[in-house]
Amino acid sequence: QVQLVESGGGLVQPGGSLRLSCAASGSIFSISTMGWYRQAPRKLRELVARITSGGSTVSADSVKGRFTISRDNAKNTVYLQMNSLKPAATAVYYCTHACLASVSWGRGTQVTVSS
């Protein structure tokens, strides 16, 4: 059973940066596709960014140029570097793991962008 633990969320001022981390256990991490989703209050959950086992990435248009997803297979960890944060980025951020048609979700970490 895959377990995902997110960390790195918190309160940051507009224009600031945060780096989220997601550590995976119980998985064949190197062949999995990892992703970050977010859900803001009263909104649907949406894809932020995704990275395949080969390192190919997809990002939402709203975060391109400011957010970067990366992975460290040696540490079974995926990262989301978030720069130039805007209040609209306030949400709970969830890590996902997809492998062999099975998808797992972390519990989420809160990101709040506010002055």
Contacts in CASP RR format, 6 or more apart in sequence:
PFRMAT RR
TARGET T0000
AUTHOR 0000-0000-0000
METHOD contacts of the structure
MODEL  1
QVQLVESGGGLVQPGGSLRLSCAASGSIFSISTMGWYRQAPRKLRELVAR
ITSGGSTVSADSVKGRFTISRDNAKNTVYLQMNSLKPAATAVYYCTHACL
ASVSWGRGTQVTVSS
1 26 0 8 1.000
1 104 0 8 1.000
2 24 0 8 1.000
2 25 0 8 1.000
2 26 0 8 1.000
2 27 0 8 1.000
2 97 0 8 1.000
2 99 0 8 1.000
2 102 0 8 1.000
2 104 0 8 1.000
3 24 0 8 1.000
3 25 0 8 1.000
3 26 0 8 1.000
3 104 0 8 1.000
4 22 0 8 1.000
4 23 0 8 1.000
4 24 0 8 1.000
4 95 0 8 1.000
4 96 0 8 1.000
4 97 0 8 1.000
4 104 0 8 1.000
4 105 0 8 1.000
4 106 0 8 1.000
4 107 0 8 1.000
5 22 0 8 1.000
5 23 0 8 1.000
5 25 0 8 1.000
5 106 0 8 1.000
5 107 0 8 1.000
6 20 0 8 1.000
6 21 0 8 1.000
6 22 0 8 1.000
6 93 0 8 1.000
6 94 0 8 1.000
6 95 0 8 1.000
6 106 0 8 1.000
6 107 0 8 1.000
6 108 0 8 1.000
6 109 0 8 1.000
7 20 0 8 1.000
7 21 0 8 1.000
7 22 0 8 1.000
7 23 0 8 1.000
7 109 0 8 1.000
8 18 0 8 1.000
8 19 0 8 1.000
8 20 0 8 1.000
8 21 0 8 1.000
8 109 0 8 1.000
9 18 0 8 1.000
9 20 0 8 1.000
9 93 0 8 1.000
9 109 0 8 1.000
9 110 0 8 1.000
9 111 0 8 1.000
10 18 0 8 1.000
10 109 0 8 1.000
10 110 0 8 1.000
10 111 0 8 1.000
10 112 0 8 1.000
11 112 0 8 1.000
11 113 0 8 1.000
11 114 0 8 1.000
12 18 0 8 1.000
12 85 0 8 1.000
12 111 0 8 1.000
12 112 0 8 1.000
12 113 0 8 1.000
13 113 0 8 1.000
13 114 0 8 1.000
13 115 0 8 1.000
14 85 0 8 1.000
14 86 0 8 1.000
14 87 0 8 1.000
14 113 0 8 1.000
14 114 0 8 1.000
14 115 0 8 1.000
15 83 0 8 1.000
15 84 0 8 1.000
15 85 0 8 1.000
15 86 0 8 1.000
15 113 0 8 1.000
16 83 0 8 1.000
16 84 0 8 1.000
16 85 0 8 1.000
16 113 0 8 1.000
17 81 0 8 1.000
17 82 0 8 1.000
17 83 0 8 1.000
17 84 0 8 1.000
17 85 0 8 1.000
18 82 0 8 1.000
18 85 0 8 1.000
18 111 0 8 1.000
19 79 0 8 1.000
19 80 0 8 1.000
19 81 0 8 1.000
19 82 0 8 1.000
20 36 0 8 1.000
20 79 0 8 1.000
20 80 0 8 1.000
20 82 0 8 1.000
20 93 0 8 1.000
20 95 0 8 1.000
20 109 0 8 1.000
20 111 0 8 1.000
21 77 0 8 1.000
21 78 0 8 1.000
21 79 0 8 1.000
22 34 0 8 1.000
22 36 0 8 1.000
22 77 0 8 1.000
22 78 0 8 1.000
22 79 0 8 1.000
22 80 0 8 1.000
22 95 0 8 1.000
22 106 0 8 1.000
23 75 0 8 1.000
23 76 0 8 1.000
23 77 0 8 1.000
24 32 0 8 1.000
24 34 0 8 1.000
24 76 0 8 1.000
24 77 0 8 1.000
24 78 0 8 1.000
24 95 0 8 1.000
24 97 0 8 1.000
25 76 0 8 1.000
27 76 0 8 1.000
27 97 0 8 1.000
27 99 0 8 1.000
27 104 0 8 1.000
28 99 0 8 1.000
29 73 0 8 1.000
29 76 0 8 1.000
29 97 0 8 1.000
30 53 0 8 1.000
30 73 0 8 1.000
31 53 0 8 1.000
31 99 0 8 1.000
32 53 0 8 1.000
32 97 0 8 1.000
32 98 0 8 1.000
32 99 0 8 1.000
33 50 0 8 1.000
33 51 0 8 1.000
33 52 0 8 1.000
33 53 0 8 1.000
33 97 0 8 1.000
33 98 0 8 1.000
33 99 0 8 1.000
34 50 0 8 1.000
34 51 0 8 1.000
34 69 0 8 1.000
34 71 0 8 1.000
34 78 0 8 1.000
34 95 0 8 1.000
34 96 0 8 1.000
34 97 0 8 1.000
34 98 0 8 1.000
35 47 0 8 1.000
35 48 0 8 1.000
35 49 0 8 1.000
35 50 0 8 1.000
35 51 0 8 1.000
35 69 0 8 1.000
35 78 0 8 1.000
35 95 0 8 1.000
35 96 0 8 1.000
35 97 0 8 1.000
35 98 0 8 1.000
36 47 0 8 1.000
36 48 0 8 1.000
36 49 0 8 1.000
36 50 0 8 1.000
36 69 0 8 1.000
36 78 0 8 1.000
36 80 0 8 1.000
36 93 0 8 1.000
36 94 0 8 1.000
36 95 0 8 1.000
36 96 0 8 1.000
37 45 0 8 1.000
37 46 0 8 1.000
37 47 0 8 1.000
37 48 0 8 1.000
37 93 0 8 1.000
37 94 0 8 1.000
37 96 0 8 1.000
38 45 0 8 1.000
38 46 0 8 1.000
38 48 0 8 1.000
38 89 0 8 1.000
38 91 0 8 1.000
38 92 0 8 1.000
38 93 0 8 1.000
38 94 0 8 1.000
38 111 0 8 1.000
39 45 0 8 1.000
39 46 0 8 1.000
39 91 0 8 1.000
39 92 0 8 1.000
39 94 0 8 1.000
40 88 0 8 1.000
40 90 0 8 1.000
40 91 0 8 1.000
41 90 0 8 1.000
41 91 0 8 1.000
43 91 0 8 1.000
45 94 0 8 1.000
46 60 0 8 1.000
47 58 0 8 1.000
47 60 0 8 1.000
48 59 0 8 1.000
48 60 0 8 1.000
48 63 0 8 1.000
48 67 0 8 1.000
48 69 0 8 1.000
48 80 0 8 1.000
48 93 0 8 1.000
49 57 0 8 1.000
49 58 0 8 1.000
49 59 0 8 1.000
49 60 0 8 1.000
49 63 0 8 1.000
49 67 0 8 1.000
49 68 0 8 1.000
49 69 0 8 1.000
49 80 0 8 1.000
50 57 0 8 1.000
50 58 0 8 1.000
50 59 0 8 1.000
50 69 0 8 1.000
51 57 0 8 1.000
51 69 0 8 1.000
51 70 0 8 1.000
51 71 0 8 1.000
51 78 0 8 1.000
55 71 0 8 1.000
57 69 0 8 1.000
59 65 0 8 1.000
59 67 0 8 1.000
59 69 0 8 1.000
62 88 0 8 1.000
63 82 0 8 1.000
63 89 0 8 1.000
66 82 0 8 1.000
66 83 0 8 1.000
66 84 0 8 1.000
66 85 0 8 1.000
67 80 0 8 1.000
67 81 0 8 1.000
67 82 0 8 1.000
67 83 0 8 1.000
68 80 0 8 1.000
68 81 0 8 1.000
68 83 0 8 1.000
69 78 0 8 1.000
69 79 0 8 1.000
69 80 0 8 1.000
69 81 0 8 1.000
70 78 0 8 1.000
70 79 0 8 1.000
70 81 0 8 1.000
71 77 0 8 1.000
71 78 0 8 1.000
71 79 0 8 1.000
72 78 0 8 1.000
72 79 0 8 1.000
78 95 0 8 1.000
80 93 0 8 1.000
82 89 0 8 1.000
82 111 0 8 1.000
85 111 0 8 1.000
85 113 0 8 1.000
86 113 0 8 1.000
87 113 0 8 1.000
87 114 0 8 1.000
88 113 0 8 1.000
89 111 0 8 1.000
89 113 0 8 1.000
90 111 0 8 1.000
90 112 0 8 1.000
90 113 0 8 1.000
90 114 0 8 1.000
91 110 0 8 1.000
91 111 0 8 1.000
92 108 0 8 1.000
92 109 0 8 1.000
92 110 0 8 1.000
92 111 0 8 1.000
93 108 0 8 1.000
93 109 0 8 1.000
93 110 0 8 1.000
93 111 0 8 1.000
94 105 0 8 1.000
94 106 0 8 1.000
94 107 0 8 1.000
94 108 0 8 1.000
95 105 0 8 1.000
95 106 0 8 1.000
95 108 0 8 1.000
96 103 0 8 1.000
96 104 0 8 1.000
96 105 0 8 1.000
96 106 0 8 1.000
97 103 0 8 1.000
97 104 0 8 1.000
98 104 0 8 1.000
END
